[in-house]
Amino acid sequence: MKTKTSNTIKRAVDVILTILLLFLTAYQVTGEMLHEWFGIAMTVLLIVHHVQNRKWYGALFKGKYNPYRITLTALNTLLLLSIAMTALSGMSMSCHAVPFMYGFIDVMTARRLHLAVSYWTFIFMGVHIGLHIRTMTAKLGEKKTMILNIVFTILSGAGLCLFLRAGIVNYILFRTHFAFLDYETPKWLVIFENLAMLLFWALIGYTAALISQKKGEKYTAKPLLLPTAAVFIGVLLYLA
């Protein structure tokens, strides 16, 4: 009973974190003040999330490392670093939630850093979600899995197109210190677009899980069909 309750709480925290992530990358929807408070809420929940998963950290130097465990550990390390930098740089520009930290990092430096690492966090969290999708959908039948994969791939392709059109590549490469936001797009559509972009990176994580979780099976190129199709769809939409 205790384990079931604990798992339910973990899932609830994961869902809330995902929702917060979608809104945090939609500054034009939330505005400055709400964006800051959502950032604080996410920082607190991420601390709770890591406390909930403390056993994982306790087992870091125990047991054997298979390809999946290596992938997950490397990704979690990168995610943890990007989250820390996102929180610190964001707080260094705060005027509402934690104004006493304003200027902790030079504001212009913090602005460029925050824009870059926040989207790296977005990417890493998407891949992190994708690494767990196979486990979450393990009980689905073959037909349902196939339908899910098709829908997943189409939405991911649209997400890649949106990712490229939004100029996020420039953000993550530190080429600019401000974001070009579209305030004319309906707010619900902005959130949906963010979800589509997140799904593309989740598809990358899902593919990585399919490849790295093989046990005694021969490695084939079959898992690469989904991201290849998504990239094809995304680039075609982008060029069109």
matplotlib code that plots the C-alpha trace (Angstrom):
import matplotlib.pyplot as plt

x = [0.0, 2.8, 4.7, 1.5, 0.9, 4.6, 4.4, 1.2, 2.8, 5.9, 3.7, 1.7, 5.0, 6.2, 2.9, 3.0, 6.7, 5.8, 2.9, 5.1, 7.8, 5.3, 4.2, 7.7, 8.7, 5.6, 6.6, 4.1, 1.3, 2.4, 4.0, 7.0, 5.7, 3.9, 7.0, 9.2, 6.8, 6.4, 10.2, 10.4, 7.6, 9.5, 12.7, 11.0, 9.3, 12.5, 14.2, 11.2, 11.6, 15.3, 14.6, 12.0, 14.6, 17.4, 17.8, 18.8, 21.7, 22.6, 23.1, 25.2, 28.4, 26.8, 26.1, 26.9, 26.3, 24.5, 24.0, 20.6, 21.9, 24.9, 22.6, 20.2, 23.0, 24.7, 21.4, 20.4, 23.8, 23.4, 19.8, 20.8, 23.5, 21.2, 18.5, 20.9, 22.2, 18.6, 17.5, 20.5, 20.5, 16.7, 17.0, 19.7, 17.2, 14.3, 12.3, 9.3, 9.9, 13.5, 14.4, 17.3, 19.2, 18.9, 22.4, 24.0, 25.2, 25.6, 22.1, 23.1, 25.2, 22.4, 19.9, 21.9, 22.7, 19.1, 17.8, 20.3, 20.3, 16.5, 16.0, 18.8, 16.8, 13.7, 15.5, 17.0, 13.7, 12.0, 14.7, 14.4, 10.6, 11.2, 13.6, 10.8, 8.0, 8.8, 8.3, 5.1, 3.6, 4.9, 1.3, -0.1, -0.8, 1.1, -1.7, -2.1, 1.7, 1.8, -1.0, 0.7, 4.0, 2.4, 0.7, 3.9, 6.0, 3.6, 3.3, 7.1, 7.7, 5.5, 7.3, 10.7, 9.3, 8.1, 11.5, 13.4, 11.0, 11.2, 14.9, 15.7, 18.9, 20.2, 19.2, 20.9, 24.1, 24.3, 23.9, 21.3, 20.3, 16.6, 13.8, 11.6, 8.1, 4.8, 2.1, -0.6, -0.8, -3.6, -2.4, -3.7, -1.9, 1.4, 1.1, 0.2, 3.2, 5.5, 4.1, 4.7, 8.4, 8.8, 7.4, 10.1, 12.8, 10.8, 10.9, 14.7, 14.8, 12.3, 14.5, 17.6, 15.7, 14.7, 18.3, 20.0, 17.5, 18.0, 18.9, 20.6, 18.8, 20.6, 20.9, 18.9, 18.2, 14.4, 14.2, 15.7, 12.7, 10.5, 12.9, 14.0, 10.3, 9.8, 12.9, 11.6, 8.2, 9.7, 12.1, 9.4, 7.0, 9.8, 10.7, 7.1]
y = [0.0, 2.4, 1.6, 2.2, 5.6, 6.5, 5.6, 7.7, 10.7, 10.3, 10.1, 13.2, 15.1, 14.0, 15.2, 18.6, 19.0, 18.4, 20.8, 23.5, 22.9, 23.6, 26.8, 27.9, 27.8, 29.9, 33.2, 35.0, 33.0, 33.5, 36.9, 37.9, 37.5, 34.1, 32.9, 33.6, 31.9, 28.9, 28.7, 28.7, 26.0, 23.8, 24.2, 23.1, 20.2, 19.1, 19.0, 16.8, 14.7, 14.0, 13.2, 10.7, 9.1, 9.2, 5.3, 5.8, 8.1, 5.6, 2.9, 5.0, 3.1, -0.3, -3.0, -3.3, -0.6, -1.8, 0.6, 1.8, 2.5, 4.4, 6.5, 7.3, 8.2, 10.5, 12.2, 12.6, 14.2, 16.7, 17.4, 18.1, 20.5, 22.3, 22.6, 24.1, 26.7, 27.5, 28.1, 30.2, 32.3, 32.8, 33.9, 36.3, 38.2, 37.9, 41.0, 39.3, 35.9, 36.3, 39.9, 39.7, 37.5, 40.0, 40.6, 37.5, 36.9, 39.9, 40.4, 40.4, 37.2, 35.7, 36.5, 34.7, 31.8, 31.4, 31.4, 28.7, 26.4, 26.6, 25.1, 22.6, 21.6, 21.4, 19.0, 16.9, 16.6, 15.5, 12.8, 11.8, 11.3, 9.3, 6.9, 5.8, 5.6, 1.9, 1.0, 3.0, 1.4, -2.1, -3.5, -2.2, -4.7, -4.7, -3.0, -0.2, 0.3, 0.6, 3.3, 5.1, 5.1, 6.5, 9.3, 9.9, 10.2, 12.6, 14.9, 14.7, 15.7, 18.8, 19.5, 19.5, 21.9, 24.2, 23.9, 25.0, 27.8, 29.2, 29.7, 27.6, 26.4, 29.9, 30.0, 26.7, 27.8, 31.1, 33.2, 35.5, 36.8, 37.4, 35.2, 36.1, 35.5, 35.4, 37.2, 36.8, 33.0, 31.8, 30.8, 27.3, 26.8, 28.0, 25.2, 22.6, 23.7, 23.3, 19.9, 18.9, 20.1, 18.2, 15.0, 15.2, 15.0, 12.3, 10.3, 10.6, 9.3, 6.5, 5.4, 5.5, 3.2, 0.8, 0.5, 0.4, -2.0, -4.9, -8.0, -10.7, -9.5, -8.5, -4.8, -3.6, -0.3, -0.8, 1.6, 4.4, 4.3, 6.4, 9.4, 9.2, 9.6, 12.4, 14.3, 13.8, 15.2, 18.0, 19.2, 18.8, 21.0, 23.5, 23.9, 24.1]
z = [0.0, 0.9, -2.3, -4.4, -2.7, -3.2, -6.9, -7.3, -5.7, -8.0, -11.1, -9.9, -9.5, -12.9, -14.5, -12.8, -13.8, -17.4, -17.3, -15.7, -18.3, -21.1, -19.5, -18.6, -22.3, -23.1, -21.6, -23.9, -22.2, -18.5, -18.4, -16.3, -12.8, -13.3, -15.2, -12.2, -9.7, -12.0, -12.1, -8.3, -8.2, -10.6, -8.7, -5.5, -7.2, -8.9, -5.4, -4.3, -7.4, -6.7, -3.0, -4.2, -6.4, -3.8, -4.1, -7.7, -6.6, -3.9, -6.5, -8.9, -8.0, -7.6, -10.1, -13.7, -16.3, -19.5, -22.5, -21.1, -17.7, -19.2, -21.4, -18.5, -16.1, -18.6, -19.5, -15.8, -15.1, -18.0, -17.0, -13.4, -14.5, -16.9, -14.3, -11.8, -14.3, -15.4, -11.9, -10.9, -14.0, -13.7, -10.1, -11.1, -13.2, -10.8, -10.0, -8.3, -6.8, -5.4, -6.0, -3.4, -5.9, -8.8, -10.2, -8.6, -12.1, -14.4, -15.9, -19.6, -19.0, -17.0, -19.8, -22.5, -20.2, -19.1, -22.6, -23.7, -20.7, -20.3, -23.8, -23.1, -20.0, -22.3, -24.7, -21.9, -20.1, -23.4, -23.9, -20.3, -20.7, -23.9, -22.1, -19.9, -22.5, -23.4, -19.7, -19.4, -22.6, -22.0, -21.4, -24.6, -27.4, -30.7, -32.6, -30.0, -29.9, -33.7, -33.7, -30.8, -32.7, -35.9, -34.0, -31.9, -35.1, -36.9, -33.9, -33.4, -37.0, -36.5, -33.3, -35.1, -37.7, -34.9, -33.1, -36.2, -37.1, -33.5, -34.0, -30.9, -32.4, -32.1, -28.4, -27.4, -29.3, -27.3, -30.4, -28.9, -25.5, -26.1, -27.6, -30.5, -29.1, -31.0, -29.0, -31.7, -31.5, -29.3, -25.8, -26.0, -29.3, -27.9, -25.2, -27.8, -30.0, -27.0, -26.4, -30.0, -29.7, -26.4, -28.1, -30.8, -28.1, -26.3, -29.5, -29.5, -26.0, -26.9, -29.7, -27.5, -25.1, -27.8, -28.9, -25.5, -23.8, -26.1, -24.1, -26.2, -29.3, -32.5, -33.1, -36.1, -37.7, -37.2, -34.1, -36.2, -38.6, -36.3, -35.7, -39.4, -40.4, -37.9, -39.2, -42.8, -41.9, -39.9, -42.6, -45.3, -43.3, -42.5, -46.2, -47.2]

ax = plt.figure().add_subplot(projection="3d")
ax.plot(x, y, z, "-o")
ax.set_aspect("equal")
plt.show()
